[in-house]
Amino acid sequence: GGGPRMKKLLETIAAYCPQDEGEHAVQQAMLRQLRQCPGTILGRDDLAHMTASAFVINRDASRILLLYHNQMDCWAWPGGHADGCPDLLQVALRETWEETGVQAAPVCDGPISLDIFPVAPHEKRGRQVPRHLHLSLAYLLQADDAAPLRQCPAENRAVAWQTPDFLTSAHFSPEDLNLYQKLLDRAQRYLADSGCKSGKNLLK
């Protein structure tokens, strides 16, 4: 069920090449959930639902675009709920624009990481949100770090390009540090590989 666009999402996740056993388990869990709940997994009602995350780098991955998230009260990457859209790359691009004012471009079509993030119970806009899971597809995006930034007051109180040495325990939990370091390693590897193959960079 779910139509051709859901089929494409299934294919995107199935085509992903897991980097380790943990990621393979995440991939299989996502595929099971997608097959069992194709009608609701893109909404917010299921206790496990799809989200898209954006790891946004500048031209040479020397800077990372981060925002200070109101709800989580910490630095984080752009991202958000699918809210019915099965094209998670478009969701990642849209959320980046809405949350930071940055027009980013995908470095590659498929995700660079599959993750499951537990979300603690919280209140949002006067409504109680129960404990749930975000099934996240992370996309590697590139943007011009000289372009103007814009906060989204409903979501964040700061937006900034940070250098990799910002990735320390002073700013992030151990879990988030591991996550962002993993993503940065993959981004740098991907840029090195694609640069060797094509001799050009995505950004003109």
N, C-alpha and C positions, 0 to 999 in steps of 0.2 A: 504494500500500500504506500500511499504518499506521493505517487506520480513521478514523472521523469526527473524533476529537480531534486527530490529526495533520493532518487536512484543515483544521481550524480554525487550527492553528498556521501552516500554509502561507498561509492567507487573511490572518491577522494580519500576517505579514511582507510579503505582496504588497500589502496595503492601506496599508502605511506610506508616507508621502510623504517621499522623501529630500530633505535640505536642500542637497546639493551633489553633484557628480559622484562624489566619493570614496564618499559614503554610498550612492549608487546602485549602485556597483560592489560594495560590501559586501552590499547587499540581494540582488543577482543571485547572488553567490557563495553566500549562505545558502540561497537558493531551490534552486539547483543541488544543493547538498549534501543538503538535505532530501529532494529527489526521488530522489537516487541512493541514499541510505542511511537510509530512513525507519525501519528496524528497529533501528538502532544509534546514531543521532545523539543520542538522548536519554540514552545511557549515557556511560561514560568510556573505552570501548575504542577508539573511532575517534580518530584523531589530530586530528580537528576535531569538536568536540561542543558542544551547546547549554548555555549558562549564562544566568542571569538576574541583573541588577544593579539595585540600588535607590538612586536619588538621593532622599534623604529630607530634606525641608525642613520648617520650622515654618510657622506660619500665613501669614506675609508674606514668606517666603523670605529672612529676615534672618539665619537660622542654618541650618547644614547638619549632619546627623548623620554623624559619621565614627568609625572605629575604628582602633586601632593593630594591624595585622595581624602575627601571629607569623611566618608563613611568609615573607612579603615584607619584613618588618622596616621597615614604613613605614605612614603613615596611608593609609587606603583607605575605600571605600564598602562597604556590606553587599552580599552577593551569593553565589551558589554554583551548583553543578551542577544540571541538570534532574533527574538521577537517575531517569529514566523518566517524569517528569511533563511532559506536553505543554502544560500551562497555565503559561506562564512568569511571568505576573503573580502567580499563587499561590506560585510558587517565590520570587519577590522578596519577597513579604509574609512567607513562612515564614522565609527567611534573615534578614530584618531582625529578626524576633522572636527567633530563636534566637541571633543574634550580639549583639544590643543590649538585648533585653528590652523593646523599644518596639513597641506595637501601632499600626502605621501604616495609612493608608487610601489607596487609589489616587486621584490627582487626575484621571486619565483612564484609560480601559480599555486603550488601545494603548500601545506603547513610545514614548519620546521620543527614542531614539537607537538606532542599530544599529551595533555595533562588532565588530571582530575583534581579539582580544588574543593575542599570542604569549606562551606560557608556557615559560620556560627549564627544562631538565631539573633535577629536584630529588628529594630523598628525603622521603617522607611516611610516617610511622608504620612506619619500617623498610623501606619498599619504594621501589625506584627508579621514578620517574615520568619517562617520556621527554618530550622537547620536543613540544609540541602547541599547538593553537589553540583558544581559547574563542570561540565564536560567541555574542556577548552581546546580549540584548535588555534595554535599560535602561528602567526604569519610574520615573515621577515619583510619589513618595509624600509624604504629609503626615502629621505627627504633632505631638502636644502636647509642646513642649520643656520643660514643667515636670514631665512624667511621669518616674518613676524609671528610671534606666539600670542595666543589668546586663551585666557582662563575660561572655564565654564563654571561659574560660581555655584551652580546647583550640584556639581560633581567634585570640583577641586578648588584649592586655594592658591596653587602655584603650578606653573609649567616651566620646565627648564631642560636645556641640553646639558647632560652631565658626562664627564669623562669616566672611563672605567675605574679610576681610583676612588670614585664615589661609592663603588660597590663594597661597603664595609659594614661591620656589625653596628656601627654608630647609626646607620640609616635603615638597616634591613634585618629582619629575623633570619635565623640560620636557614630556614626553608627557602625564603625568598632569595637569599644570597646564592644558594645552590642553583636555584632556578635561573636567575639572571646571568650567573657565570656560565652555566650550561648554554644558554641562548647566545651569549656573546661569543663563546668558543665556536658554536655552530655557524654564527654569522660570519666570523672571520675566516673560518674554513671554507664556507660557501663562496665568499668573495674571492678568496685566493684561487679556488678551483675554477670558478667561472671566468675570472680574469685571465687565467692561463689558457682556457679554452677559446675565449672569444677575443681577448686583447682589448676589450672595451668595458666601460662601466655603464651601469643602467642610467645614471644621471648624466645628462649632456653638459 
